[in-house]
Amino acid sequence: MEDVSALFKPKPVPFWKRKRFHFVVGVTVGLMGALYGASTTPMAQTHLNDLQAFLALQIAEMDIQSMLPATEAVDEMLGNFTSFLKPAPTSDIPFMPATAFKDELDLKPHFPVVLIPGIVSSGLESWGTSEKSRKYFRKRMWGTTTMFRSVLLDKELWTEHVKLDTTTGLDPPGIKLRAALGLDAADYFVAGYWVWAKIIENLATIGYDSNTMHLASYDWRLSFSNLQIRDKYFSRLMATIETSKKTGGLKTVVITHSMGGVLFPYFLKWVESPQGGNGGPTWADDYIESFVNIAGPMAGVPKAMTAMLSGETRDTMAVGSFGAYLLEKFFSRKERASLMRSWGGGSSMLPKGTDLIWGSHERAPDDEEDESHQSHGNMISFVSPSLLPQNNLKPDITDGLIQNHTSEDAMNLLHRVAPFDYNEMLRLNYSYGITTSKKQLEANSEDPTKWANPFESQLPKAPNMKIFCFYGVGLPTERSYYYSASTDGTSPACNNSSRCDESIDGNCTLGGTTDNITEIYAHQLQAPHLFIDSTVNDPAARVETGVRFGNGDGTVPLISLGYMCTPSGGWTKHADLYNPGHNPIIIKEYINEQPESKLDVRGGSKAGDHIDILGNWEMTLDVLKVVSNQSFNVTSRIITKIDEYAQKINIQHQV
């Protein structure tokens, strides 16, 4: 007989019909509407913070993956979710400024163009055919809504796909991600959020098309050496540039953005070297007309240090208590740091040039003349334990950590707390020092670990290759940080028969002993939990949520954007060391200006932001002049104190 009691059991209620879902959504919408007005009163702000914490707990307890059935209908619904989130209207005028100036300035295609995007800009597609990868076949695991759908429904599987093998730095077994190809590989990150689209449409307006411009997308997760090992990226880029000259008779203008500006000089060293393309010392002069470096972090960025150290940057600190709780619950600092450390490409942007460039405990080149606060040379400063009574620091650990850390100290700290495999990856791929000996710099031409560092390698002897350094300024940019340390939240230390291959995660791999690990790695077994202390705020000292700001483009500090290019900088005053061919250098700064319309959420036509500068009309017009063989109309302009900063950097030439 059928169990009659089963008839009276309540049927499962879909999550969108549950009262808690309605309550959370309703209160969230109401909170967003009231946030602006209420936040002006301290008492109201206190209540808002309490409400944020409550909502965070409610949402964090929702298991979205189990709530949503694994059906094609749900997958399609999430896949089309962005159609409900229309991009905010803007006052952007398509195809500008090319439309307005192409006839007046006689702008037309002349040189072939290669575009090299920055980190995270290129879409990544899954080509794996294993059981776990089939549903993602030829779909983008980075970029487009597939990424958001995958993260939302199965974060672990998505992470498994995008995380690289920590030993080889390549795809894990059964996983195969490759960079998307073509101009649409980096035109938009997701629908409505452009990256290279503005540059591409302006080039098209003056006559360029897919035959005359090429977007050299790449898997930005890979270390530079692995780009060639796995994808033959540099071989293909070399062939593309050589073919352009063979068929059209003209050299190429290479336009880079962000990390692309670090990658391209590496490529030029690879091309020359017998270890690489074996193109010889004249290759760059024979094939490259101009190197247009947009927002290139030539000396690295401090935020790369904090990303690798604790999985944090200004972006993760600015989300507030509500967002911070959700972020930590869904994708913790430990998980973020572990993922980013597996991406060898990101470590190419760790700070370079040592304390000579970034400053000492007492003074940094970009400190204010009347600086009354702590020097930016202290890239990472640990808050005194007396300010954090909840900490349970061990005496033998505090000696090395609760102090100010310069860029060199911070690098040593990263070596201490990072896993063995990550340290090996750094050792085999990169170098972050500085060389002031011409003889040593020439020898470094045969050492690939030096090629991504402009302070340890030389530009090719290509006196006819013009270099343009374009970047935005006038935006608060993270320059140094305040950290705290605690043993709270860390996993138990490994025993003597284990090795911590992921120290930040506390995961131990059997099979090794502390006897075969150097002392620096053995010490990590007791490494404390490190984090940016968001309670440190001092507006007078330009400190907010544990981050201290300086001038820059919102991502890259001014000293990294401009030092190599300014008249008193590395490729100019010190050209005998770093620019032996005395390539002509043009530096141009674009001050960030607020848009006239509040609808311009991307900054408008005068944006100086690290990414939004790709939509800056004046800079775009300068790019169009370069590719149209009118570079003589692009002249240097320095708005900031970058040359004064450069004069404070005392580089002594050695034989």
HELIX and SHEET records of a PDB file:
HELIX    1   1 VAL A    4  PHE A    8  5                                   5    
HELIX    2   2 PHE A   15  LYS A   17  5                                   3    
HELIX    3   3 LYS A   19  ALA A   38  1                                  20    
HELIX    4   4 PRO A   42  ALA A   60  1                                  19    
HELIX    5   5 ILE A   64  MET A   67  1                                   4    
HELIX    6   6 GLU A   72  GLY A   79  1                                   8    
HELIX    7   7 PHE A   81  SER A   83  5                                   3    
HELIX    8   8 ALA A   98  PHE A  101  1                                   4    
HELIX    9   9 ARG A  134  TYR A  136  5                                   3    
HELIX   10  10 THR A  144  LEU A  153  1                                  10    
HELIX   11  11 LYS A  155  VAL A  162  1                                   8    
HELIX   12  12 LEU A  183  ALA A  185  5                                   3    
HELIX   13  13 ALA A  197  THR A  205  1                                   9    
HELIX   14  14 PHE A  224  ASP A  231  1                                   8    
HELIX   15  15 TYR A  233  GLY A  248  1                                  16    
HELIX   16  16 GLY A  260  GLU A  272  1                                  13    
HELIX   17  17 TRP A  283  TYR A  287  1                                   5    
HELIX   18  18 PRO A  302  SER A  310  1                                   9    
HELIX   19  19 ARG A  314  MET A  317  1                                   4    
HELIX   20  20 GLY A  320  PHE A  330  1                                  11    
HELIX   21  21 ARG A  333  SER A  342  1                                  10    
HELIX   22  22 GLY A  346  MET A  349  5                                   4    
HELIX   23  23 THR A  354  TRP A  358  1                                   5    
HELIX   24  24 PRO A  385  LEU A  387  5                                   3    
HELIX   25  25 PRO A  395  LEU A  401  1                                   7    
HELIX   26  26 SER A  407  VAL A  417  1                                  11    
HELIX   27  27 PHE A  420  ASN A  429  1                                  10    
HELIX   28  28 LYS A  438  ALA A  443  1                                   6    
HELIX   29  29 ASN A  444  GLU A  446  5                                   3    
HELIX   30  30 PRO A  448  LYS A  450  5                                   3    
HELIX   31  31 THR A  514  ASN A  516  5                                   3    
HELIX   32  32 GLU A  519  ALA A  522  1                                   4    
HELIX   33  33 HIS A  523  GLN A  526  5                                   4    
HELIX   34  34 PRO A  539  ALA A  541  5                                   3    
HELIX   35  35 LEU A  558  GLY A  562  1                                   5    
HELIX   36  36 ALA A  575  TYR A  578  1                                   4    
HELIX   37  37 GLY A  604  LYS A  606  5                                   3    
HELIX   38  38 ASP A  612  GLY A  615  5                                   4    
HELIX   39  39 TRP A  617  VAL A  627  1                                  11    
HELIX   40  40 SER A  631  ASN A  633  5                                   3    
HELIX   41  41 ILE A  642  GLN A  647  1                                   6    
SHEET    1   A 6 MET A 213  LEU A 215  0                                        
SHEET    2   A 6 VAL A 113  ILE A 116  1                                        
SHEET    3   A 6 THR A 252  HIS A 257  1                                        
SHEET    4   A 6 ILE A 288  ILE A 294  1                                        
SHEET    5   A 6 LYS A 466  VAL A 473  1                                        
SHEET    6   A 6 ILE A 585  ILE A 591  1                                        
SHEET    1   B 3 ARG A 140  TRP A 142  0                                        
SHEET    2   B 3 LEU A 124  SER A 126 -1                                        
SHEET    3   B 3 LEU A 177  ALA A 179 -1                                        
SHEET    1   C 2 TYR A 188  VAL A 190  0                                        
SHEET    2   C 2 TYR A 193  TRP A 194 -1                                        
SHEET    1   D 4 ASN A 404  HIS A 405  0                                        
SHEET    2   D 4 ILE A 380  PHE A 382 -1                                        
SHEET    3   D 4 LEU A 475  SER A 486  1                                        
SHEET    4   D 4 HIS A 529  ILE A 532 -1                                        
SHEET    1   E 5 ASN A 404  HIS A 405  0                                        
SHEET    2   E 5 ILE A 380  PHE A 382 -1                                        
SHEET    3   E 5 LEU A 475  SER A 486  1                                        
SHEET    4   E 5 VAL A 547  GLY A 552 -1                                        
SHEET    5   E 5 VAL A 543  GLU A 544 -1                                        
SHEET    1   F 2 SER A 498  GLU A 502  0                                        
SHEET    2   F 2 ASN A 507  LEU A 510 -1                                        
END                                                                             
